[in-house]
C-alpha cells in the first residue's frame, strides 16, 4: 500500500458515519420547529442530552422508558432550554428523538466507508440505541432503551484516542485526580473507565452471538483482535482497581472518623465524602465487570473452538428430508411401516458407557459443571413454499380484520364529523351485526385505539407526501399510517378525509364493550376511558 496513513480508513469513517447518519436523520425532519427548536445547534444539544441520559441509566442498570425520557426532557427544558412545551410535548419529543432520529423508525442504518486496501466501499451498520422489554413494579410490560456499542463510541469519540489506549489513559487521569483529591473529576473518569469495560464485555457478547449463528461469518482476524483487546484489559486492571478501592475506603474512613457527627463536616467535606462513596461504588462495579470479561474471554475461546469443530464434522453427516424420503415413501407403500425401525434406529443410538477410573477416585476433584446452553432454534424439515404461502394467507387475514375494524370506526365518525367511544358503544347495542366488524378481537381493537391515541393528530395529505418521498419496507405488523392511506385511496366514502384527531375526554365515563372474542377464542369484556374521534373532510 502506497499511503500507510490510509490503512485504517474504514475505522475512521465508521466514527464519521456515526455523526453523518445522525445529522441526516435530524435535518430531514420538520417536527423540531413544532417544539421551538429552530436552530440546528439547539436540536443537536437536545439529542446529545438525551443520549447522555440513556447512557447514565445504562451505567446504573436502571430502566429507561419513554416516560423517564419525557420527564427528563421536561426537567431540563424547564431549567435550561425554556421552550413552551408541556409534559406531553416533552414525551412526544423524546419519542421522536429516540425512535425517529436515533432509531430511524426501526429501519437499518448504513454508512459506506472506502477501504483502500481492497479498493472498494465497505458497508458499515450504524446503531445508536437498542431496547428490551422490562416490567415495572406493577408488572406492566414496558420498553426500556439502552446504548449500543456505537452509541457509547459516539459519546466517547471526541477524545480521539485509540481503543487500546483509552482504558490506560483514563486510568492514568483517574489516578492523577485521586492523588490531587479532585474527587469530582475522579468520579467522571472512573465512569469513563467503567464505560470502556462495559463496551469490551458487550463486544465479547456480540462476538459470541455471531459465532453461535454462523462461525464462518466471524473471521479469524476479528477473533484475534478481540482476544488481544481482552488480554490488554485483564492484564493487571483488577489489582490496580483493588488498590484504588482500598485507598478510597481509607480516605472515606478518615473523613467519617474526623467527625463522628456528620453534621459537623463542612459542606465541602460532605461533598468529598459523597464523591468518595460514588467512586468506591464504581470501583466495585468495575472489578465485577473485569471478572465478567475474564470469564467471557475463556467462554469465547471454547465456543469458537467448539463451533469450528462442529462445522468440520458436518461433512460427515448425511441428511435426509423427511417429507420426500419418509412421508412420501410411506404414502406410496404403507407396508414399509413394518421396516420403519431401519430408518429411525440411528436416532436412538446410545452414548458409550463410562468406565470407572480408580486412579481418579483418590485425586482431589474440582467442580467441572458448566451451564449447558439451550438451543433456542429448532430446525424443521418441511416444504418451504407451502409454509410461506400459509404464512402469507394468515398475514392477509390478519390485515383484513384490522382494515374492517378501522373502516367501521371511521365510517361512524365521518357521518357526523366526530364520535366518542361511549356513543359508539350505545350505537352498537342497536346495530349488533356491526360489532364483529368493529371488534373482531380484543387485541385488534386495542392496538388500533392505542395507535390512534399515540398519534393524536393525523394529516392525510402529509402522509401522502411522506409516502411519495420515502421508500419503506413492507412490514408484517399493523401500521396505522399505511392502512389509513389504503382506505382513503380505495374506499370512495373516505376520499374526502383530510385530517383525524383523537383525544381522551375528561368526563369520568367508562366505556364497556361486552362479549368480545380474544385471540384464544374466549369472550372478554373491554373497559376503557372515553375517547373522542374527530375527522375533517374536504369541503
C-alpha positions in Angstrom: 0.0 0.0 0.0 1.5 3.4 -1.0 0.0 5.6 1.7 0.2 3.9 5.1 -1.9 6.5 6.8 -4.9 5.2 4.8 -4.6 1.7 6.3 -7.3 2.1 8.9 -9.5 4.4 6.9 -12.8 2.4 7.3 -12.5 2.6 11.1 -12.2 6.3 10.9 -15.1 6.5 8.5 -17.2 4.5 11.0 -16.7 7.3 13.5 -17.6 9.8 10.8 -20.6 7.8 9.9 -21.9 7.9 13.4 -22.3 11.7 13.1 -23.3 11.7 9.4 -26.2 9.4 9.8 -27.3 11.3 12.9 -27.3 14.6 11.0 -29.2 13.1 8.1 -31.9 11.7 10.3 -32.3 15.0 12.1 -32.1 17.6 9.4 -34.7 16.0 7.2 -37.4 16.3 9.9 -39.6 19.4 10.4 -41.0 18.3 13.7 -38.3 20.3 15.6 -40.0 23.6 14.7 -43.2 22.5 16.3 -41.4 22.5 19.7 -39.4 25.7 19.1 -36.0 24.1 18.2 -35.4 26.2 15.1 -31.5 26.2 15.0 -29.5 23.1 14.3 -27.4 23.8 17.3 -30.4 23.6 19.6 -31.5 20.3 18.0 -28.2 18.5 18.5 -27.8 19.8 22.0 -31.1 18.2 22.9 -30.2 14.9 21.0 -26.9 14.5 22.9 -28.5 15.5 26.2 -31.0 12.6 25.7 -28.1 10.3 24.7 -26.2 11.1 27.8 -29.3 10.4 29.9 -29.7 7.0 28.3 -26.0 6.3 28.9 -26.3 7.3 32.6 -29.3 5.0 33.1 -27.5 2.2 31.3 -24.5 2.6 33.6 -26.8 2.5 36.7 -28.5 -0.6 35.2 -31.8 1.1 35.7 -34.9 1.2 33.4 -35.0 4.0 30.8 -38.6 4.0 29.5 -40.2 6.7 27.3 -41.9 8.1 30.4 -38.5 8.5 32.1 -37.1 10.2 29.0 -40.1 12.5 28.8 -39.8 13.5 32.5 -36.0 14.2 31.9 -36.6 16.4 28.9 -39.4 18.3 30.8 -36.9 18.9 33.7 -34.0 20.2 31.6 -36.4 22.2 29.4 -37.9 23.9 32.5 -34.4 24.9 33.9 -32.3 25.4 30.8 -33.9 25.4 27.3 -37.1 27.2 28.4 -39.3 26.1 25.4 -43.0 26.4 25.5 -43.7 22.7 25.9 -46.0 20.7 28.2 -45.1 17.3 29.6 -47.0 15.6 26.7 -44.9 17.6 24.3 -41.7 16.6 26.1 -42.7 13.0 25.9 -43.6 13.2 22.2 -40.2 15.0 21.6 -38.4 12.1 23.4 -40.3 9.6 21.3 -39.3 11.5 18.2 -35.6 11.7 19.2 -35.3 8.0 20.2 -37.5 6.3 17.6 -37.0 8.6 14.6 -33.6 10.4 14.9 -31.7 7.7 16.7 -33.5 4.5 15.5 -34.6 5.7 12.0 -38.1 4.4 12.7 -36.8 0.9 13.1 -35.1 0.7 9.7 -31.5 -0.4 9.5 -28.9 2.4 9.0 -25.8 2.0 6.9 -22.7 4.1 6.0 -20.2 3.2 3.3 -16.5 3.8 4.1 -13.9 3.3 1.4 -11.4 0.5 2.1 -8.2 1.5 0.3 -6.6 -1.9 0.9 -9.4 -3.7 -1.0 -10.2 -0.7 -3.4 -13.9 -0.9 -2.6 -16.5 0.5 -0.3 -17.2 -1.3 2.9 -20.7 -1.2 4.2 -20.9 -0.5 8.0 -24.0 -0.8 10.1 -24.9 2.1 12.4 -27.0 1.6 15.6 -27.2 4.1 18.5 -29.7 2.7 20.8 -31.5 -0.7 21.4 -34.4 -1.7 23.5 -35.6 -4.6 25.7 -38.9 -5.5 27.4 -38.9 -4.8 31.2 -41.6 -4.9 33.8 -42.2 -2.1 36.3 -43.3 -2.5 40.0 -46.9 -3.1 38.9 -45.8 -5.9 36.5 -46.7 -3.8 33.5 -44.7 -4.5 30.3 -42.7 -1.5 29.2 -39.9 -0.8 26.6 -36.6 0.2 28.1 -33.8 1.8 26.0 -30.0 1.4 26.3 -26.9 2.5 24.4 -25.3 0.1 21.9 -21.6 -0.1 21.2 -22.0 2.6 18.5 -23.8 4.8 21.0 -21.0 4.6 23.5 -18.4 5.3 20.8 -20.4 8.3 19.6 -20.2 9.9 23.0 -16.6 8.9 23.7 -15.1 9.5 20.2 -14.3 13.2 20.8 -11.3 12.1 22.9 -9.5 11.0 19.7 -7.8 8.0 21.4 -7.2 4.6 20.0 -9.2 1.8 21.6 -6.3 0.0 23.1 -5.1 3.3 24.8 -8.4 4.6 26.1 -8.5 2.5 29.2 -4.9 3.2 30.1 -5.2 7.0 29.6 -8.5 7.2 31.6 -7.0 5.2 34.4 -3.9 7.5 34.5 -6.2 10.6 34.6 -8.3 9.0 37.3 -5.1 8.2 39.4 -3.9 11.8 38.9 -7.3 13.3 40.2 -7.3 10.8 43.1 -3.8 11.9 44.2 -4.8 15.6 43.9 -8.0 14.9 45.8 -10.1 16.3 42.9 -12.8 13.7 43.7 -15.5 15.4 41.5 -13.3 14.9 38.4 -12.2 11.5 39.5 -15.9 10.4 39.5 -16.2 11.3 35.8 -13.0 9.4 34.9 -14.0 6.2 36.8 -17.3 6.4 34.9 -15.3 6.5 31.6 -13.2 3.5 32.8 -16.3 1.6 33.6 -17.8 2.6 30.2 -14.8 1.1 28.4 -15.0 -2.2 30.4 -18.7 -2.4 29.7 -18.1 -1.8 25.9 -15.5 -4.6 25.9 -17.8 -7.0 27.6 -20.6 -6.1 25.1 -18.1 -6.8 22.2 -17.4 -10.2 23.6 -21.2 -11.0 24.0 -21.9 -9.8 20.4 -19.0 -11.9 19.1 -20.3 -15.0 20.8 -23.8 -14.3 19.3 -22.3 -14.1 15.8 -20.3 -17.3 16.4 -23.4 -19.1 17.6 -25.4 -18.0 14.5 -22.6 -18.9 12.0 -19.0 -19.3 12.9 -17.9 -18.9 9.3 -19.1 -15.3 9.3 -16.7 -14.5 12.1 -13.2 -14.1 10.7 -10.0 -15.2 12.4 -8.8 -11.6 12.2 -11.8 -10.4 14.2 -11.3 -13.2 16.7 -7.6 -12.4 17.1 -8.4 -8.7 17.6 -10.9 -9.2 20.3 -8.6 -11.6 22.1 -5.8 -9.1 22.1 -8.2 -6.4 23.5 -9.3 -8.8 26.2 -5.7 -9.6 27.2 -4.8 -5.9 27.4 -7.9 -5.2 29.5 -7.5 -8.0 32.0 -3.7 -7.9 32.3 -3.4 -6.0 35.6 -6.6 -4.0 35.8 -8.1 -5.9 38.7 -5.2 -5.5 41.1 -5.0 -1.8 40.3 -8.7 -1.3 41.0 -8.4 -3.2 44.3 -5.6 -0.9 45.3 -7.6 2.2 44.3 -10.6 0.8 46.3 -8.5 0.4 49.4 -7.2 3.9 49.0 -10.7 5.4 48.6 -12.0 3.4 51.6 -9.2 4.7 53.8 -9.8 8.3 52.8 -13.5 8.0 53.3 -12.9 6.4 56.7 -10.7 9.3 57.6 -13.4 11.8 56.8 -16.0 9.8 58.8 -13.8 9.4 61.8 -12.7 13.0 61.8 -16.2 14.0 63.0 -18.4 11.2 64.2 -21.4 13.6 63.9 -21.7 14.1 60.2 -23.4 17.5 60.7 -20.1 18.9 61.9 -18.5 18.3 58.5 -18.3 21.3 56.3 -20.2 21.4 53.1 -17.0 20.8 51.0 -16.1 17.8 53.2 -19.5 16.3 52.8 -19.3 16.7 49.1 -15.9 15.0 49.1 -17.3 12.1 51.2 -20.2 11.7 48.8 -17.8 11.6 45.8 -15.6 9.0 47.5 -18.6 6.8 48.1 -19.6 7.1 44.5 -16.0 6.3 43.4 -16.0 3.2 45.6 -19.3 2.1 44.1 -18.0 2.4 40.5 -14.7 0.7 41.5 -16.7 -2.3 42.9 -18.7 -2.5 39.7 -15.5 -2.1 37.6 -14.0 -5.1 39.4 -17.1 -7.1 38.8 -17.1 -6.1 35.1 -13.4 -7.2 34.9 -14.3 -10.6 36.3 -17.1 -10.9 33.7 -14.7 -10.1 30.9 -12.2 -12.7 32.2 -14.9 -15.4 32.3 -16.3 -14.4 28.9 -12.8 -14.4 27.4 -12.4 -18.1 28.1 -16.0 -18.8 27.1 -15.4 -17.1 23.8 -12.3 -19.3 23.1 -14.1 -22.5 24.0 -17.2 -21.6 22.0 -15.2 -20.6 18.8 -13.2 -23.9 19.0 -16.4 -25.9 19.6 -18.3 -24.3 16.7 -15.4 -24.8 14.2 -15.0 -28.4 15.2 -18.8 -28.9 14.7 -18.6 -27.3 11.3 -15.7 -29.6 10.3 -17.8 -32.6 11.2 -20.8 -31.5 9.2 -19.4 -33.0 6.0 -19.5 -36.5 7.7 -23.3 -36.2 8.4 -25.7 -37.4 5.8 -29.1 -35.7 6.0 -32.5 -36.9 4.8 -35.5 -34.6 4.0 -38.3 -36.2 6.0 -41.1 -35.2 3.5 -39.6 -36.8 0.4 -37.5 -39.7 2.0 -40.0 -40.8 4.6 -43.6 -39.4 4.4 -44.0 -39.7 0.6 -42.4 -43.2 0.5 -44.8 -44.4 3.2 -47.8 -43.0 1.4 -46.7 -44.8 -1.7 -46.1 -48.1 0.1 -47.8 -48.3 3.5 -46.3 -51.8 4.1 -43.0 -50.0 4.6 -44.1 -49.1 8.1 -43.0 -52.6 9.2 -39.4 -51.7 8.4 -39.5 -48.1 9.7 -37.1 -49.1 12.5 -34.2 -49.2 10.0 -34.7 -45.6 9.2 -35.2 -44.4 12.8 -32.7 -46.6 14.5 -29.7 -44.1 14.2 -31.7 -41.5 16.1 -31.7 -43.7 19.2 -28.0 -44.7 19.4 -26.8 -44.7 23.0 -23.7 -42.9 24.1 -20.7 -45.0 25.1 -20.8 -46.2 28.7 -18.4 -44.6 31.1 -15.6 -46.6 32.7 -14.9 -46.1 36.4 -11.3 -44.9 36.9 -9.9 -46.0 40.3 -6.9 -43.6 40.0 -9.3 -40.6 39.7 -11.2 -41.8 42.8 -8.2 -40.9 45.1 -7.5 -37.5 43.5 -8.8 -34.1 44.6 -11.8 -33.4 42.4 -12.8 -29.9 41.3 -16.3 -29.0 40.1 -16.5 -29.1 36.3 -20.1 -28.4 35.9 -20.9 -25.9 33.1 -24.1 -24.2 32.3 -25.4 -26.0 29.3 -26.5 -23.7 26.5 -30.1 -24.3 25.5 -30.6 -24.4 21.8 -33.3 -21.8 21.1 -33.6 -22.7 17.4 -35.2 -25.8 16.1 -34.6 -27.0 12.6 -37.6 -28.5 10.9 -37.7 -30.2 7.6 -40.8 -29.0 5.7 -41.9 -27.6 2.4 -40.7 -24.0 2.5 -43.0 -22.9 -0.4 -46.2 -24.3 1.3 -45.2 -22.8 4.6 -44.6 -19.3 3.1 -48.0 -19.5 1.3 -49.7 -20.4 4.6 -48.0 -17.6 6.4 -48.9 -15.1 3.7 -52.6 -16.2 3.9 -52.6 -15.8 7.7 -51.0 -12.4 7.3 -53.7 -11.3 4.8 -56.5 -12.5 7.0 -55.0 -10.6 9.9 -54.7 -7.3 8.0 -58.3 -7.7 6.7 -59.6 -7.8 10.3 -57.6 -4.6 11.1 -58.8 -2.9 7.9 -62.5 -3.8 8.6 -62.3 -2.5 12.2 -60.6 0.8 11.2 -63.0 1.3 8.3 -66.0 0.7 10.6 -64.7 3.2 13.2 -64.0 5.9 10.6 -67.4 5.2 9.0 -69.2 6.1 12.2 -67.0 9.2 12.7 -67.3 10.5 9.2 -71.1 10.7 9.3 -71.3 13.5 11.9 -67.7 14.6 11.9 -67.0 13.1 15.4 -68.0 10.3 17.7 -66.9 9.1 21.1 -66.4 5.6 22.3 -69.4 6.0 24.7 -71.7 7.0 21.8 -70.2 4.1 19.7 -71.0 1.5 22.4 -74.6 2.7 22.5 -74.8 2.6 18.7 -73.6 -1.0 18.7 -76.3 -2.0 21.1 -78.8 -1.1 18.4 -76.7 -2.5 15.5 -75.3 -5.7 16.9 -74.4 -7.1 13.5 -71.6 -4.5 13.1 -69.9 -5.4 16.3 -68.0 -8.2 14.7 -66.5 -5.8 12.1 -65.6 -3.1 14.7 -64.4 -5.5 17.4 -63.1 -8.7 15.7 -60.8 -9.4 18.7 -59.8 -7.6 21.8 -56.2 -7.3 20.7 -57.1 -5.8 17.3 -59.3 -3.1 18.7 -56.9 -2.3 21.5 -53.9 -1.9 19.1 -55.9 0.3 16.7 -57.0 2.6 19.6 -53.5 2.7 21.1 -52.0 3.8 17.8 -54.7 6.4 17.2 -54.2 7.9 20.7 -50.5 7.8 20.3 -50.5 9.8 17.0 -53.2 12.2 18.3 -53.3 14.2 15.0 -53.0 12.6 11.6 -52.7 14.8 8.4 -53.7 12.6 5.4 -52.0 15.0 2.9 -48.8 15.0 4.9 -48.9 11.2 4.9 -49.3 11.1 1.2 -46.4 13.4 0.7 -44.2 11.4 3.0 -45.1 8.2 1.2 -44.2 9.7 -2.2 -40.8 10.8 -0.9 -39.6 7.8 1.0 -39.5 4.1 0.1 -40.4 1.9 3.1 -40.0 -1.8 3.5 -43.2 -3.8 3.8 -43.8 -4.9 7.4 -45.7 -7.9 8.7 -47.2 -5.9 11.5 -50.1 -3.5 11.7 -49.1 0.0 10.5 -51.8 2.7 11.1 -50.5 5.2 8.6 -50.2 2.7 5.8 -53.7 1.3 6.4 -55.2 4.8 6.5 -53.7 5.7 3.2 -55.0 2.4 1.7 -58.6 3.1 3.0 -58.5 6.7 1.7 -57.4 5.6 -1.8 -59.5 2.5 -2.2 -62.8 3.4 -0.5 -64.9 6.2 -2.2 -66.6 7.4 1.0 -63.1 8.1 2.5 -61.8 10.1 -0.4 -62.8 13.3 1.3 -61.0 12.5 4.5 -58.2 15.1 5.3 -57.5 15.1 9.0 -58.1 12.8 12.0 -57.8 14.0 15.7 -58.0 11.6 18.7 -58.0 12.7 22.4 -59.3 11.4 25.7 -62.3 13.0 27.3 -62.1 14.1 31.0 -65.8 13.3 31.7 -65.0 10.3 34.0 -67.1 8.0 31.9 -66.1 4.3 31.5 -66.9 2.7 28.2 -67.8 -1.0 28.1 -67.9 -3.4 25.2 -69.3 -6.9 26.1 -68.8 -10.3 24.6 -65.7 -9.6 22.5 -63.5 -12.5 21.4 -59.8 -12.6 22.1 -57.1 -14.5 20.3 -57.8 -17.7 22.2 -61.5 -17.7 21.2 -62.8 -16.7 24.7 -65.3 -13.9 25.3 -64.0 -10.9 27.1 -65.3 -7.5 28.3 -63.4 -4.4 27.3 -63.5 -1.4 29.7 -61.7 1.8 28.7 -61.9 5.5 29.2 -64.0 7.7 26.8 -62.1 8.8 23.7 -63.3 11.3 21.1 -62.6 10.7 17.4 -62.9 13.8 15.2 -62.5 13.9 11.4 -62.1 16.7 9.0 -63.5 16.4 5.5 -62.6 18.3 2.3 -65.2 20.9 1.5 
